[in-house]
Amino acid sequence: MVQKFACRDVGIDCDYIASGETEEELMANIGKHAKEVHSYTDEQLKDPELMEKVKAAIKKE
C-alpha cells in the first residue's frame, strides 16, 4: 500500500507530493523535501506538534 503526503494538506503553498511504501520511507522523503525546499532544520522536524500534523495528513492508497 502506497502512502502519500502533500504539502498543501498541511497549509503549505507547495505542489510537492511525497510517496513511500512504508511510513519510514515516506517520512524520510518528507524530511528531505522540508529541509531542501522549505529550509526546515532537524530540530524543527522533531517538533511533536508538526509531526502530528504531518502524520494526520498522510493518505494510504
C-alpha distance matrix in Angstrom:
0.0 3.8 6.5 9.9 13.5 16.7 20.1 21.6 19.7 21.8 25.0 25.2 26.7 24.4 22.1 19.7 15.9 13.9 10.4 8.7 6.2 8.1 10.4 13.3 12.4 11.8 15.0 16.9 16.3 17.4 20.3 21.5 21.6 23.3 25.9 26.6 26.7 27.5 29.6 28.0 29.4 27.8 29.7 28.4 24.8 25.6 26.9 25.4 25.8 24.0 21.0 20.9 21.0 18.2 15.8 16.9 15.9 12.2 10.1 6.6 5.8
3.8 0.0 3.8 6.6 10.3 13.4 16.8 18.5 16.9 19.1 22.1 22.0 23.3 20.8 18.5 16.0 12.2 10.2 6.7 5.8 4.8 7.4 9.2 11.9 10.3 9.1 12.6 14.3 13.1 14.2 17.4 18.3 18.1 20.0 22.7 23.1 23.1 24.0 26.3 24.9 26.5 25.2 27.4 25.9 22.3 23.6 24.9 23.8 24.1 21.8 19.2 19.4 19.1 15.9 14.2 15.5 13.9 10.2 8.4 5.9 5.3
6.5 3.8 0.0 3.8 7.1 10.5 13.7 15.6 13.7 15.6 18.8 18.9 20.6 18.3 16.6 14.0 10.3 8.3 5.5 5.4 6.1 6.9 7.1 10.3 9.3 6.9 9.9 12.3 11.3 11.5 14.7 16.2 15.8 17.2 20.1 21.0 20.8 21.2 23.5 21.9 23.6 22.4 24.3 22.5 19.1 20.4 21.4 20.3 20.4 18.1 15.5 15.8 15.3 12.2 10.6 11.9 10.3 6.5 5.6 4.4 6.1
9.9 6.6 3.8 0.0 3.8 6.8 10.2 12.0 10.6 12.7 15.6 15.4 16.9 14.6 12.8 10.4 6.8 5.5 4.4 6.7 9.0 9.9 9.3 11.9 10.5 7.2 9.8 12.2 10.2 9.7 13.3 14.7 13.5 14.8 18.0 18.7 17.9 18.3 21.0 19.7 21.9 21.3 23.2 21.0 17.8 19.7 20.4 19.8 19.3 16.6 14.8 15.2 13.9 10.6 10.2 11.2 8.5 5.6 5.2 6.4 7.7
13.5 10.3 7.1 3.8 0.0 3.8 6.7 8.8 7.5 9.2 12.0 11.8 13.6 11.7 10.6 8.4 5.5 5.1 6.4 9.1 12.0 12.1 10.4 12.6 11.6 7.8 9.1 11.6 9.6 7.7 11.3 13.0 11.4 12.0 15.5 16.4 15.2 15.2 18.0 16.7 19.1 18.9 20.5 18.0 15.1 17.3 17.7 17.3 16.5 13.5 12.3 12.9 11.0 7.8 8.5 9.5 6.3 4.9 6.4 9.1 11.0
16.7 13.4 10.5 6.8 3.8 0.0 3.8 5.3 5.4 7.5 9.4 8.8 10.1 8.2 7.2 5.9 4.3 6.3 8.9 12.2 15.3 15.8 14.1 16.0 14.7 11.0 11.8 13.9 11.3 9.0 12.4 13.7 11.0 11.4 15.2 15.6 13.6 13.5 16.8 16.1 19.1 19.6 21.2 18.2 15.9 18.7 18.6 18.7 17.3 14.1 13.8 14.5 11.8 9.1 11.0 11.3 7.7 7.9 9.0 12.1 13.4
20.1 16.8 13.7 10.2 6.7 3.8 0.0 3.8 5.4 5.7 6.8 5.3 7.1 5.8 6.7 5.9 6.6 8.4 11.7 14.8 18.1 18.1 16.0 17.3 16.3 12.7 12.5 14.2 11.9 8.8 11.4 12.7 9.7 9.1 12.9 13.5 11.1 10.3 13.7 13.1 16.5 17.6 18.8 15.7 14.0 17.0 16.6 17.3 15.6 12.2 12.9 14.0 10.9 8.7 11.7 12.1 8.9 10.2 12.2 15.4 17.1
21.6 18.5 15.6 12.0 8.8 5.3 3.8 0.0 3.8 5.4 5.0 4.9 5.8 6.0 6.7 7.9 8.6 11.3 14.2 17.5 20.6 20.8 18.8 20.5 19.6 15.9 15.9 17.9 15.5 12.6 15.2 16.5 13.3 12.6 16.3 16.7 13.9 12.8 16.5 16.1 19.6 20.9 21.8 18.4 17.1 19.9 19.0 19.4 17.0 14.1 15.2 15.5 11.9 10.8 13.6 12.9 9.5 11.6 12.8 16.4 17.7
19.7 16.9 13.7 10.6 7.5 5.4 5.4 3.8 0.0 3.8 5.6 7.3 9.3 9.6 10.0 10.3 9.7 11.6 13.7 16.6 19.3 19.2 16.9 19.1 18.7 14.9 14.9 17.6 15.7 12.7 15.4 17.4 14.8 13.9 17.7 18.8 16.4 15.1 18.4 17.2 20.3 21.1 21.7 18.3 16.7 19.0 17.8 17.5 15.1 12.6 13.3 12.8 9.3 8.5 10.7 9.4 6.1 8.7 10.1 13.8 15.7
21.8 19.1 15.6 12.7 9.2 7.5 5.7 5.4 3.8 0.0 3.8 5.8 9.1 10.0 11.6 11.6 11.6 12.9 15.4 17.9 20.7 20.0 17.2 18.9 19.0 15.4 14.4 17.0 15.7 12.2 14.1 16.5 14.1 12.3 15.9 17.5 15.3 13.2 16.1 14.6 17.6 18.5 18.6 15.1 13.9 16.2 14.6 14.5 11.9 9.4 10.8 10.6 6.9 6.9 10.0 9.1 6.8 10.0 12.4 16.1 18.5
25.0 22.1 18.8 15.6 12.0 9.4 6.8 5.0 5.6 3.8 0.0 3.8 6.5 8.7 11.0 12.0 13.1 15.1 18.0 20.8 23.9 23.4 20.7 22.3 22.1 18.5 17.5 19.8 18.1 14.6 16.3 18.2 15.3 13.4 16.8 17.9 15.1 12.8 16.0 15.2 18.5 20.1 20.2 16.4 16.0 18.5 16.7 17.2 14.2 11.8 14.0 14.0 10.2 10.5 13.8 12.7 10.4 13.5 15.5 19.3 21.3
25.2 22.0 18.9 15.4 11.8 8.8 5.3 4.9 7.3 5.8 3.8 0.0 3.8 5.6 8.7 9.6 11.5 13.6 17.0 20.0 23.3 23.1 20.6 21.6 21.0 17.5 16.6 18.2 16.2 12.8 14.3 15.6 12.4 10.6 13.8 14.6 11.5 9.4 12.9 12.7 16.3 18.3 18.9 15.2 14.8 17.9 16.7 17.9 15.5 12.4 14.5 15.4 11.9 11.3 14.9 14.7 12.1 14.5 16.6 20.2 21.9
26.7 23.3 20.6 16.9 13.6 10.1 7.1 5.8 9.3 9.1 6.5 3.8 0.0 3.8 7.0 9.2 11.9 14.6 18.1 21.4 24.9 25.2 23.1 24.2 23.0 19.6 19.1 20.3 17.8 14.9 16.6 17.2 13.6 12.5 15.5 15.3 11.7 10.5 14.2 14.9 18.7 21.0 21.8 18.4 18.0 21.4 20.3 21.6 19.3 16.2 18.2 19.1 15.6 14.7 18.1 17.9 14.8 16.9 18.5 21.9 23.1
24.4 20.8 18.3 14.6 11.7 8.2 5.8 6.0 9.6 10.0 8.7 5.6 3.8 0.0 3.8 5.6 8.8 11.6 15.1 18.6 22.2 22.7 21.0 21.9 20.3 17.0 17.0 17.8 14.9 12.5 14.5 14.5 10.8 10.7 13.7 12.9 9.5 9.4 13.3 14.2 17.9 20.0 21.5 18.3 17.4 20.9 20.5 21.9 20.1 16.6 17.9 19.3 16.1 14.3 17.5 17.8 14.5 15.7 17.1 20.2 21.2
22.1 18.5 16.6 12.8 10.6 7.2 6.7 6.7 10.0 11.6 11.0 8.7 7.0 3.8 0.0 3.8 6.5 10.0 13.2 16.8 20.3 21.5 20.3 21.4 19.4 16.2 17.0 17.8 14.5 12.7 15.5 15.2 11.5 12.5 15.6 14.4 11.4 12.3 16.0 16.9 20.5 22.1 23.9 20.9 19.5 22.9 22.8 23.9 22.2 18.7 19.4 20.6 17.5 15.3 17.9 18.2 14.5 15.1 15.7 18.4 18.8
19.7 16.0 14.0 10.4 8.4 5.9 5.9 7.9 10.3 11.6 12.0 9.6 9.2 5.6 3.8 0.0 3.8 6.5 10.0 13.5 17.1 18.2 17.1 17.9 15.7 12.7 13.6 14.1 10.7 9.3 12.2 11.8 8.3 10.0 13.0 12.1 9.8 11.0 14.5 15.0 18.3 19.4 21.6 19.0 17.0 20.4 20.9 21.9 20.8 17.2 17.3 18.9 16.3 13.5 15.8 16.8 13.4 13.2 14.2 16.6 17.2
15.9 12.2 10.3 6.8 5.5 4.3 6.6 8.6 9.7 11.6 13.1 11.5 11.9 8.8 6.5 3.8 0.0 3.8 6.7 10.4 13.8 15.0 14.3 15.6 13.4 10.2 11.9 12.9 9.6 8.6 12.2 12.3 9.7 11.5 14.7 14.3 12.7 13.8 16.9 16.8 19.7 20.2 22.4 19.9 17.4 20.3 20.9 21.4 20.5 17.1 16.5 17.7 15.4 12.3 13.8 14.8 11.4 10.4 10.9 12.9 13.4
13.9 10.2 8.3 5.5 5.1 6.3 8.4 11.3 11.6 12.9 15.1 13.6 14.6 11.6 10.0 6.5 3.8 0.0 3.8 7.0 10.7 11.7 11.0 12.0 9.6 6.6 8.6 9.5 6.2 6.1 9.8 10.1 8.5 10.6 13.6 13.5 12.9 14.1 16.7 16.1 18.4 18.2 20.7 18.7 15.7 18.3 19.5 19.9 19.7 16.3 15.0 16.6 15.0 11.4 12.4 14.2 11.4 9.5 10.4 11.8 12.7
10.4 6.7 5.5 4.4 6.4 8.9 11.7 14.2 13.7 15.4 18.0 17.0 18.1 15.1 13.2 10.0 6.7 3.8 0.0 3.8 7.1 8.8 9.1 10.6 7.9 5.5 8.9 9.9 7.4 8.5 11.9 12.3 11.6 13.8 16.5 16.6 16.5 17.7 20.0 19.1 21.0 20.3 22.8 21.1 17.7 19.8 21.3 21.2 21.3 18.3 16.3 17.6 16.6 12.9 12.8 14.7 12.2 9.3 9.4 9.5 10.1
8.7 5.8 5.4 6.7 9.1 12.2 14.8 17.5 16.6 17.9 20.8 20.0 21.4 18.6 16.8 13.5 10.4 7.0 3.8 0.0 3.8 5.4 6.8 8.0 5.2 4.4 8.2 8.9 7.7 9.7 12.4 12.9 13.3 15.5 17.7 18.2 18.7 19.9 21.7 20.4 21.7 20.3 22.9 21.8 18.1 19.7 21.5 21.2 21.9 19.2 16.6 17.9 17.7 14.1 13.1 15.5 13.9 10.5 10.7 9.7 10.6
6.2 4.8 6.1 9.0 12.0 15.3 18.1 20.6 19.3 20.7 23.9 23.3 24.9 22.2 20.3 17.1 13.8 10.7 7.1 3.8 0.0 3.8 7.0 8.4 6.6 7.1 10.6 11.4 11.1 13.1 15.5 16.2 17.0 19.0 21.1 21.7 22.4 23.5 25.2 23.7 24.7 22.9 25.4 24.5 20.7 21.7 23.7 22.9 23.9 21.6 18.6 19.5 19.8 16.4 14.7 16.9 15.9 12.1 11.7 9.5 10.0
8.1 7.4 6.9 9.9 12.1 15.8 18.1 20.8 19.2 20.0 23.4 23.1 25.2 22.7 21.5 18.2 15.0 11.7 8.8 5.4 3.8 0.0 3.8 5.3 5.2 6.2 8.6 9.9 10.8 12.3 14.2 15.6 16.8 18.3 20.2 21.4 22.4 23.0 24.3 22.3 22.9 20.8 22.9 22.3 18.5 18.9 21.0 19.9 21.3 19.3 16.0 17.0 17.9 14.7 12.5 15.2 14.9 11.3 11.8 10.0 11.7
10.4 9.2 7.1 9.3 10.4 14.1 16.0 18.8 16.9 17.2 20.7 20.6 23.1 21.0 20.3 17.1 14.3 11.0 9.1 6.8 7.0 3.8 0.0 3.8 5.5 5.0 5.9 8.5 9.8 10.3 11.9 14.1 15.3 16.0 18.1 19.8 20.7 20.8 22.0 19.6 20.2 18.0 19.8 19.0 15.2 15.5 17.3 16.2 17.5 15.6 12.2 13.3 14.4 11.3 9.0 12.1 12.2 9.0 10.6 9.9 12.6
13.3 11.9 10.3 11.9 12.6 16.0 17.3 20.5 19.1 18.9 22.3 21.6 24.2 21.9 21.4 17.9 15.6 12.0 10.6 8.0 8.4 5.3 3.8 0.0 3.8 5.5 5.2 6.2 8.7 9.9 10.4 12.3 14.3 15.2 16.5 18.3 19.8 20.1 20.7 18.4 18.4 15.9 18.0 17.8 14.0 14.2 16.7 16.2 18.1 16.1 12.8 14.7 16.0 12.9 11.3 14.8 15.0 12.1 14.1 13.6 16.0
12.4 10.3 9.3 10.5 11.6 14.7 16.3 19.6 18.7 19.0 22.1 21.0 23.0 20.3 19.4 15.7 13.4 9.6 7.9 5.2 6.6 5.2 5.5 3.8 0.0 3.8 5.6 5.2 6.3 8.7 10.0 10.7 12.5 14.3 15.6 16.7 18.2 19.1 20.0 18.3 18.8 16.7 19.4 19.0 15.2 16.3 18.8 18.7 20.3 17.7 14.8 16.9 17.5 13.9 13.0 16.3 15.5 12.4 13.9 13.3 15.0
11.8 9.1 6.9 7.2 7.8 11.0 12.7 15.9 14.9 15.4 18.5 17.5 19.6 17.0 16.2 12.7 10.2 6.6 5.5 4.4 7.1 6.2 5.0 5.5 3.8 0.0 3.8 5.4 5.1 6.2 8.6 10.0 10.7 12.2 14.3 15.5 16.3 16.9 18.3 16.6 17.7 16.2 18.6 17.5 13.8 15.3 17.2 17.1 18.0 15.2 12.5 14.4 14.4 10.7 10.1 13.2 11.9 9.0 10.8 11.0 13.0
15.0 12.6 9.9 9.8 9.1 11.8 12.5 15.9 14.9 14.4 17.5 16.6 19.1 17.0 17.0 13.6 11.9 8.6 8.9 8.2 10.6 8.6 5.9 5.2 5.6 3.8 0.0 3.8 5.4 5.0 6.0 8.5 9.9 10.2 12.1 14.1 15.2 15.1 16.1 13.8 14.5 12.7 14.9 13.9 10.2 11.5 13.6 13.7 14.9 12.2 9.5 12.0 12.5 8.9 8.8 12.3 11.8 9.8 12.5 13.4 16.0
16.9 14.3 12.3 12.2 11.6 13.9 14.2 17.9 17.6 17.0 19.8 18.2 20.3 17.8 17.8 14.1 12.9 9.5 9.9 8.9 11.4 9.9 8.5 6.2 5.2 5.4 3.8 0.0 3.8 5.5 5.1 6.1 8.6 9.8 10.7 12.3 14.1 14.7 15.1 13.3 13.6 11.8 14.7 14.4 10.8 12.4 15.2 16.0 17.6 14.7 12.3 15.3 15.7 12.2 12.5 16.1 15.3 13.3 15.7 16.3 18.4
16.3 13.1 11.3 10.2 9.6 11.3 11.9 15.5 15.7 15.7 18.1 16.2 17.8 14.9 14.5 10.7 9.6 6.2 7.4 7.7 11.1 10.8 9.8 8.7 6.3 5.1 5.4 3.8 0.0 3.8 5.5 5.2 6.3 8.6 10.1 10.7 11.9 13.2 14.3 13.3 14.5 13.6 16.6 15.6 12.3 14.7 17.0 18.0 18.8 15.5 13.7 16.4 16.0 12.3 13.1 16.2 14.5 12.5 14.6 15.4 17.0
17.4 14.2 11.5 9.7 7.7 9.0 8.8 12.6 12.7 12.2 14.6 12.8 14.9 12.5 12.7 9.3 8.6 6.1 8.5 9.7 13.1 12.3 10.3 9.9 8.7 6.2 5.0 5.5 3.8 0.0 3.8 5.5 5.2 6.0 8.6 10.0 10.4 10.7 12.3 10.8 12.6 12.1 14.6 12.9 9.7 12.5 14.1 15.2 15.5 12.0 10.7 13.5 12.6 9.0 10.6 13.5 11.8 10.6 13.3 15.0 17.1
20.3 17.4 14.7 13.3 11.3 12.4 11.4 15.2 15.4 14.1 16.3 14.3 16.6 14.5 15.5 12.2 12.2 9.8 11.9 12.4 15.5 14.2 11.9 10.4 10.0 8.6 6.0 5.1 5.5 3.8 0.0 3.8 5.5 5.0 6.2 8.6 10.0 9.9 10.3 8.4 9.3 8.5 11.3 10.2 7.1 10.0 12.2 13.9 14.9 11.5 10.4 13.9 13.6 10.5 12.2 15.4 14.4 13.6 16.6 18.3 20.6
21.5 18.3 16.2 14.7 13.0 13.7 12.7 16.5 17.4 16.5 18.2 15.6 17.2 14.5 15.2 11.8 12.3 10.1 12.3 12.9 16.2 15.6 14.1 12.3 10.7 10.0 8.5 6.1 5.2 5.5 3.8 0.0 3.8 5.5 5.3 6.1 8.4 9.7 9.8 9.3 10.2 10.0 13.4 12.7 10.2 13.2 15.6 17.6 18.5 15.1 14.2 17.6 17.0 13.8 15.6 18.7 17.2 16.2 18.7 20.1 21.9
21.6 18.1 15.8 13.5 11.4 11.0 9.7 13.3 14.8 14.1 15.3 12.4 13.6 10.8 11.5 8.3 9.7 8.5 11.6 13.3 17.0 16.8 15.3 14.3 12.5 10.7 9.9 8.6 6.3 5.2 5.5 3.8 0.0 3.8 5.4 5.2 5.6 7.3 8.8 9.0 11.2 12.0 15.0 13.3 11.2 14.7 16.3 18.3 18.5 14.7 14.5 17.5 16.1 13.0 15.4 17.9 15.8 15.2 17.6 19.5 21.0
23.3 20.0 17.2 14.8 12.0 11.4 9.1 12.6 13.9 12.3 13.4 10.6 12.5 10.7 12.5 10.0 11.5 10.6 13.8 15.5 19.0 18.3 16.0 15.2 14.3 12.2 10.2 9.8 8.6 6.0 5.0 5.5 3.8 0.0 3.8 5.7 5.6 5.0 6.3 5.5 8.3 9.6 12.0 9.9 8.3 12.0 13.1 15.5 15.4 11.7 12.1 15.3 13.9 11.3 14.2 16.6 14.9 15.1 18.1 20.4 22.5
25.9 22.7 20.1 18.0 15.5 15.2 12.9 16.3 17.7 15.9 16.8 13.8 15.5 13.7 15.6 13.0 14.7 13.6 16.5 17.7 21.1 20.2 18.1 16.5 15.6 14.3 12.1 10.7 10.1 8.6 6.2 5.3 5.4 3.8 0.0 3.8 5.9 5.7 4.6 4.6 6.2 7.9 10.8 9.6 8.7 12.2 13.9 16.8 17.3 13.8 14.3 17.8 16.9 14.5 17.2 19.9 18.5 18.5 21.5 23.6 25.6
26.6 23.1 21.0 18.7 16.4 15.6 13.5 16.7 18.8 17.5 17.9 14.6 15.3 12.9 14.4 12.1 14.3 13.5 16.6 18.2 21.7 21.4 19.8 18.3 16.7 15.5 14.1 12.3 10.7 10.0 8.6 6.1 5.2 5.7 3.8 0.0 3.8 6.1 5.8 7.7 9.6 11.4 14.4 13.3 12.4 16.0 17.7 20.5 20.7 17.1 17.6 20.9 19.6 17.0 19.7 22.2 20.3 20.1 22.7 24.6 26.2
26.7 23.1 20.8 17.9 15.2 13.6 11.1 13.9 16.4 15.3 15.1 11.5 11.7 9.5 11.4 9.8 12.7 12.9 16.5 18.7 22.4 22.4 20.7 19.8 18.2 16.3 15.2 14.1 11.9 10.4 10.0 8.4 5.6 5.6 5.9 3.8 0.0 3.8 5.8 8.2 11.2 13.5 16.0 14.0 13.4 17.2 18.1 20.8 20.3 16.6 17.6 20.5 18.6 16.2 19.3 21.3 18.9 19.3 21.7 24.0 25.4
27.5 24.0 21.2 18.3 15.2 13.5 10.3 12.8 15.1 13.2 12.8 9.4 10.5 9.4 12.3 11.0 13.8 14.1 17.7 19.9 23.5 23.0 20.8 20.1 19.1 16.9 15.1 14.7 13.2 10.7 9.9 9.7 7.3 5.0 5.7 6.1 3.8 0.0 3.8 5.6 9.2 12.0 13.7 11.2 11.2 15.0 15.3 18.1 17.3 13.8 15.4 18.2 16.2 14.4 17.9 19.6 17.6 18.6 21.4 24.1 26.0
29.6 26.3 23.5 21.0 18.0 16.8 13.7 16.5 18.4 16.1 16.0 12.9 14.2 13.3 16.0 14.5 16.9 16.7 20.0 21.7 25.2 24.3 22.0 20.7 20.0 18.3 16.1 15.1 14.3 12.3 10.3 9.8 8.8 6.3 4.6 5.8 5.8 3.8 0.0 3.8 6.4 9.8 11.5 9.8 10.5 14.0 14.7 18.0 17.8 14.6 16.1 19.4 17.9 16.3 19.6 21.7 20.2 21.0 24.1 26.6 28.7
28.0 24.9 21.9 19.7 16.7 16.1 13.1 16.1 17.2 14.6 15.2 12.7 14.9 14.2 16.9 15.0 16.8 16.1 19.1 20.4 23.7 22.3 19.6 18.4 18.3 16.6 13.8 13.3 13.3 10.8 8.4 9.3 9.0 5.5 4.6 7.7 8.2 5.6 3.8 0.0 3.8 6.8 8.1 6.1 6.8 10.2 11.0 14.3 14.4 11.2 12.7 16.1 15.1 13.7 16.8 19.1 18.1 19.0 22.3 24.8 27.3
29.4 26.5 23.6 21.9 19.1 19.1 16.5 19.6 20.3 17.6 18.5 16.3 18.7 17.9 20.5 18.3 19.7 18.4 21.0 21.7 24.7 22.9 20.2 18.4 18.8 17.7 14.5 13.6 14.5 12.6 9.3 10.2 11.2 8.3 6.2 9.6 11.2 9.2 6.4 3.8 0.0 3.8 5.3 5.2 6.3 8.8 10.3 13.9 14.9 12.4 13.4 17.0 16.8 15.5 18.1 20.8 20.4 21.0 24.5 26.7 29.3
27.8 25.2 22.4 21.3 18.9 19.6 17.6 20.9 21.1 18.5 20.1 18.3 21.0 20.0 22.1 19.4 20.2 18.2 20.3 20.3 22.9 20.8 18.0 15.9 16.7 16.2 12.7 11.8 13.6 12.1 8.5 10.0 12.0 9.6 7.9 11.4 13.5 12.0 9.8 6.8 3.8 0.0 3.8 5.5 5.1 6.5 9.2 12.4 14.3 12.1 12.1 15.8 16.4 15.0 16.9 19.9 20.0 20.2 23.7 25.5 28.3
29.7 27.4 24.3 23.2 20.5 21.2 18.8 21.8 21.7 18.6 20.2 18.9 21.8 21.5 23.9 21.6 22.4 20.7 22.8 22.9 25.4 22.9 19.8 18.0 19.4 18.6 14.9 14.7 16.6 14.6 11.3 13.4 15.0 12.0 10.8 14.4 16.0 13.7 11.5 8.1 5.3 3.8 0.0 3.8 5.4 5.3 6.9 10.5 12.4 11.0 11.6 15.0 15.9 15.3 17.2 19.9 20.5 21.2 24.9 26.9 30.0
28.4 25.9 22.5 21.0 18.0 18.2 15.7 18.4 18.3 15.1 16.4 15.2 18.4 18.3 20.9 19.0 19.9 18.7 21.1 21.8 24.5 22.3 19.0 17.8 19.0 17.5 13.9 14.4 15.6 12.9 10.2 12.7 13.3 9.9 9.6 13.3 14.0 11.2 9.8 6.1 5.2 5.5 3.8 0.0 3.8 5.4 5.4 9.2 10.0 8.0 9.6 12.8 12.9 12.6 15.1 17.4 17.7 18.8 22.5 25.0 28.0
24.8 22.3 19.1 17.8 15.1 15.9 14.0 17.1 16.7 13.9 16.0 14.8 18.0 17.4 19.5 17.0 17.4 15.7 17.7 18.1 20.7 18.5 15.2 14.0 15.2 13.8 10.2 10.8 12.3 9.7 7.1 10.2 11.2 8.3 8.7 12.4 13.4 11.2 10.5 6.8 6.3 5.1 5.4 3.8 0.0 3.8 5.5 8.3 9.7 7.1 7.2 10.9 11.4 10.1 12.2 15.0 15.3 15.8 19.5 21.7 24.7
25.6 23.6 20.4 19.7 17.3 18.7 17.0 19.9 19.0 16.2 18.5 17.9 21.4 20.9 22.9 20.4 20.3 18.3 19.8 19.7 21.7 18.9 15.5 14.2 16.3 15.3 11.5 12.4 14.7 12.5 10.0 13.2 14.7 12.0 12.2 16.0 17.2 15.0 14.0 10.2 8.8 6.5 5.3 5.4 3.8 0.0 3.8 6.1 8.8 7.7 7.0 10.3 12.0 11.4 12.6 15.4 16.6 17.0 20.8 22.6 25.9
26.9 24.9 21.4 20.4 17.7 18.6 16.6 19.0 17.8 14.6 16.7 16.7 20.3 20.5 22.8 20.9 20.9 19.5 21.3 21.5 23.7 21.0 17.3 16.7 18.8 17.2 13.6 15.2 17.0 14.1 12.2 15.6 16.3 13.1 13.9 17.7 18.1 15.3 14.7 11.0 10.3 9.2 6.9 5.4 5.5 3.8 0.0 3.8 5.6 5.4 6.3 8.7 10.1 10.7 12.3 14.3 15.7 17.0 20.8 23.1 26.5
25.4 23.8 20.3 19.8 17.3 18.7 17.3 19.4 17.5 14.5 17.2 17.9 21.6 21.9 23.9 21.9 21.4 19.9 21.2 21.2 22.9 19.9 16.2 16.2 18.7 17.1 13.7 16.0 18.0 15.2 13.9 17.6 18.3 15.5 16.8 20.5 20.8 18.1 18.0 14.3 13.9 12.4 10.5 9.2 8.3 6.1 3.8 0.0 3.8 5.5 5.1 6.1 8.6 9.8 10.4 12.1 14.3 15.6 19.3 21.4 25.0
25.8 24.1 20.4 19.3 16.5 17.3 15.6 17.0 15.1 11.9 14.2 15.5 19.3 20.1 22.2 20.8 20.5 19.7 21.3 21.9 23.9 21.3 17.5 18.1 20.3 18.0 14.9 17.6 18.8 15.5 14.9 18.5 18.5 15.4 17.3 20.7 20.3 17.3 17.8 14.4 14.9 14.3 12.4 10.0 9.7 8.8 5.6 3.8 0.0 3.8 5.5 5.2 6.3 8.7 10.0 10.7 12.7 14.8 18.4 21.0 24.6
24.0 21.8 18.1 16.6 13.5 14.1 12.2 14.1 12.6 9.4 11.8 12.4 16.2 16.6 18.7 17.2 17.1 16.3 18.3 19.2 21.6 19.3 15.6 16.1 17.7 15.2 12.2 14.7 15.5 12.0 11.5 15.1 14.7 11.7 13.8 17.1 16.6 13.8 14.6 11.2 12.4 12.1 11.0 8.0 7.1 7.7 5.4 5.5 3.8 0.0 3.8 5.4 5.1 6.2 8.6 9.9 10.9 12.8 16.5 19.3 22.6
21.0 19.2 15.5 14.8 12.3 13.8 12.9 15.2 13.3 10.8 14.0 14.5 18.2 17.9 19.4 17.3 16.5 15.0 16.3 16.6 18.6 16.0 12.2 12.8 14.8 12.5 9.5 12.3 13.7 10.7 10.4 14.2 14.5 12.1 14.3 17.6 17.6 15.4 16.1 12.7 13.4 12.1 11.6 9.6 7.2 7.0 6.3 5.1 5.5 3.8 0.0 3.8 5.4 5.1 6.0 8.4 9.9 10.9 14.6 16.9 20.4
20.9 19.4 15.8 15.2 12.9 14.5 14.0 15.5 12.8 10.6 14.0 15.4 19.1 19.3 20.6 18.9 17.7 16.6 17.6 17.9 19.5 17.0 13.3 14.7 16.9 14.4 12.0 15.3 16.4 13.5 13.9 17.6 17.5 15.3 17.8 20.9 20.5 18.2 19.4 16.1 17.0 15.8 15.0 12.8 10.9 10.3 8.7 6.1 5.2 5.4 3.8 0.0 3.8 5.5 5.2 6.1 8.7 10.3 13.7 16.1 19.7
21.0 19.1 15.3 13.9 11.0 11.8 10.9 11.9 9.3 6.9 10.2 11.9 15.6 16.1 17.5 16.3 15.4 15.0 16.6 17.7 19.8 17.9 14.4 16.0 17.5 14.4 12.5 15.7 16.0 12.6 13.6 17.0 16.1 13.9 16.9 19.6 18.6 16.2 17.9 15.1 16.8 16.4 15.9 12.9 11.4 12.0 10.1 8.6 6.3 5.1 5.4 3.8 0.0 3.8 5.6 5.2 6.5 9.1 12.5 15.6 18.9
18.2 15.9 12.2 10.6 7.8 9.1 8.7 10.8 8.5 6.9 10.5 11.3 14.7 14.3 15.3 13.5 12.3 11.4 12.9 14.1 16.4 14.7 11.3 12.9 13.9 10.7 8.9 12.2 12.3 9.0 10.5 13.8 13.0 11.3 14.5 17.0 16.2 14.4 16.3 13.7 15.5 15.0 15.3 12.6 10.1 11.4 10.7 9.8 8.7 6.2 5.1 5.5 3.8 0.0 3.8 5.4 5.2 6.7 10.4 13.3 16.5
15.8 14.2 10.6 10.2 8.5 11.0 11.7 13.6 10.7 10.0 13.8 14.9 18.1 17.5 17.9 15.8 13.8 12.4 12.8 13.1 14.7 12.5 9.0 11.3 13.0 10.1 8.8 12.5 13.1 10.6 12.2 15.6 15.4 14.2 17.2 19.7 19.3 17.9 19.6 16.8 18.1 16.9 17.2 15.1 12.2 12.6 12.3 10.4 10.0 8.6 6.0 5.2 5.6 3.8 0.0 3.8 5.4 5.4 8.9 11.1 14.7
16.9 15.5 11.9 11.2 9.5 11.3 12.1 12.9 9.4 9.1 12.7 14.7 17.9 17.8 18.2 16.8 14.8 14.2 14.7 15.5 16.9 15.2 12.1 14.8 16.3 13.2 12.3 16.1 16.2 13.5 15.4 18.7 17.9 16.6 19.9 22.2 21.3 19.6 21.7 19.1 20.8 19.9 19.9 17.4 15.0 15.4 14.3 12.1 10.7 9.9 8.4 6.1 5.2 5.4 3.8 0.0 3.8 5.6 8.3 11.1 14.6
15.9 13.9 10.3 8.5 6.3 7.7 8.9 9.5 6.1 6.8 10.4 12.1 14.8 14.5 14.5 13.4 11.4 11.4 12.2 13.9 15.9 14.9 12.2 15.0 15.5 11.9 11.8 15.3 14.5 11.8 14.4 17.2 15.8 14.9 18.5 20.3 18.9 17.6 20.2 18.1 20.4 20.0 20.5 17.7 15.3 16.6 15.7 14.3 12.7 10.9 9.9 8.7 6.5 5.2 5.4 3.8 0.0 3.8 6.4 9.9 12.9
12.2 10.2 6.5 5.6 4.9 7.9 10.2 11.6 8.7 10.0 13.5 14.5 16.9 15.7 15.1 13.2 10.4 9.5 9.3 10.5 12.1 11.3 9.0 12.1 12.4 9.0 9.8 13.3 12.5 10.6 13.6 16.2 15.2 15.1 18.5 20.1 19.3 18.6 21.0 19.0 21.0 20.2 21.2 18.8 15.8 17.0 17.0 15.6 14.8 12.8 10.9 10.3 9.1 6.7 5.4 5.6 3.8 0.0 3.8 6.7 9.9
10.1 8.4 5.6 5.2 6.4 9.0 12.2 12.8 10.1 12.4 15.5 16.6 18.5 17.1 15.7 14.2 10.9 10.4 9.4 10.7 11.7 11.8 10.6 14.1 13.9 10.8 12.5 15.7 14.6 13.3 16.6 18.7 17.6 18.1 21.5 22.7 21.7 21.4 24.1 22.3 24.5 23.7 24.9 22.5 19.5 20.8 20.8 19.3 18.4 16.5 14.6 13.7 12.5 10.4 8.9 8.3 6.4 3.8 0.0 3.8 6.5
6.6 5.9 4.4 6.4 9.1 12.1 15.4 16.4 13.8 16.1 19.3 20.2 21.9 20.2 18.4 16.6 12.9 11.8 9.5 9.7 9.5 10.0 9.9 13.6 13.3 11.0 13.4 16.3 15.4 15.0 18.3 20.1 19.5 20.4 23.6 24.6 24.0 24.1 26.6 24.8 26.7 25.5 26.9 25.0 21.7 22.6 23.1 21.4 21.0 19.3 16.9 16.1 15.6 13.3 11.1 11.1 9.9 6.7 3.8 0.0 3.8
5.8 5.3 6.1 7.7 11.0 13.4 17.1 17.7 15.7 18.5 21.3 21.9 23.1 21.2 18.8 17.2 13.4 12.7 10.1 10.6 10.0 11.7 12.6 16.0 15.0 13.0 16.0 18.4 17.0 17.1 20.6 21.9 21.0 22.5 25.6 26.2 25.4 26.0 28.7 27.3 29.3 28.3 30.0 28.0 24.7 25.9 26.5 25.0 24.6 22.6 20.4 19.7 18.9 16.5 14.7 14.6 12.9 9.9 6.5 3.8 0.0
